[in-house]
């Protein structure tokens, strides 16, 4: 069996706070194959960003720490890797783009200075090569007059253009894995469409594997081949995007899909909602974290943690209840 | 109160709000940003008007101008057929009871040093509503109405989640029994499951209390679900105005079509089949002045005359400000 490009195995991440220890990520495991786009969805605090910060070695320590598990990139464990070695991978083999390009770019440096820094460090380019490469990258992400814009500072770009600069920077060294954390959430919808199209195009050209974190199920439907649903720091379901939307198996995924609004249909009636509030990550229940909000919950759910089981059709889900034969009306 | 069934609750006529930039240090090169430029609409009793558009289109400025939180350059605002745009702050006070606002950020719009009880009862004090001894009960009734546990009366905003804080903001708006609530991106900061709860609450309250909403959002799906009529804004103007169903099922303005075409649908099969109209370029800066249609630069259907003639919305139930649309 060939080894997956990236393999996260039984990952635990926790944060110490004044109120107690936050179990941000618990027992997360998944594989990423070359060229695919894996979506991670979930509400704020569900652990989707922290999982990816752990992959990047960017969990702020203290207060955070990786409390267990392995993150294998091409078979090498990134957890506990010496900082020097990790720096050689980061930006080169694994790159990340963030929601807010203005805070992720350095306002004191021109875009060119920031773009050349990456390639000089990782690819050993000299000043001239690096600048040529930077202009090429800006051109590829659709920035007009790249030979002039390369001299501009981040504030001279619009929000959409800044996100293009971030993508240019992330892809400069042809990474194998690109982690995109809500990259279009702050953008207007017409600009979002442009950026999603650009990411698909670049992925097709380079074969980059993308982890796409979002809360927008429309964006998932647009760009992701596969999707993982997280709740309370755990994966509750994973499936091919088409399969998940066609028939979610975990009650939380079901509720999430039911409450997603469509602009192309008249819903008319009252929206289906998931009652209640997301769990307190400091005092997670011993059983299923979704149990207090779950219309299908049965007697054992509050005591026993549901294991993440893989079925023969390679879907995974973590729920003790057989929804199809449940007598509950559901949402 | 009402001056007859034909008078809308709120009428906005030809509203303009311009901002002038400071210019350089000698005050030269001042630029005028036409944030809102000739906007007109009405809102009937018990109706929800949605305003949708991208950043910088003037939807939030319109919201603030309706409540006179910003100075107007020109235009008229009528509440129950009476002009309120000329009133001083003091003269405006009684009208403020009829119009309230819910903000996007429930973290920033609640005073962290006040308990929920004092946040919700403050507007009652200002307007002298209820007997002071009864206010506590009234606050608890409102908390119950918006789905907050009345026992949490003495808690502070930080003790609540984002969705619950938005409910506090709604209870505060309802405290003076307003007839119109302006919701400026009121559900945008909330997670999907919580967003649906708050939308249901707003719709429930409308049925129970008959309140009208001006609902401002950038999310096209949210607007379709909540609004009876929808106005699409672009660079300070309403470019299309119609009933929600007509606008979404049969968009007339090329900008509306492009906006809908760009908005993803949470259904992989629909996403796969879609043909997208990709708009090129960015939303222009609102200080740019166009002799013709302001969308002409980005419009896929543009003709020569579009650069010269300014299109107007026209009359009827489905209005579109485009020269290429037959009136």
Interface residues (C-beta under 8 A of the other chain):
Chain A: X43 X44 X158 X159 X160 X161 X188 X189 X190 X191 X192 X193 X194 X196 X197 X215 X216 X217 X218 X219 X220 X221 X222 X241 X242 X245 X255 X256 X257 X259 X260 X261 X262 X263 X264 X266 X267 X270 X271 X272 X273 X274 X275 X277 X278
Chain B: X54 X55 X161 X162 X163 X164 X191 X192 X193 X194 X195 X196 X197 X199 X200 X203 X218 X219 X220 X221 X222 X223 X224 X225 X245 X248 X258 X259 X260 X261 X262 X263 X264 X265 X266 X267 X268 X269 X270 X271 X276 X278 X279 X282 X283
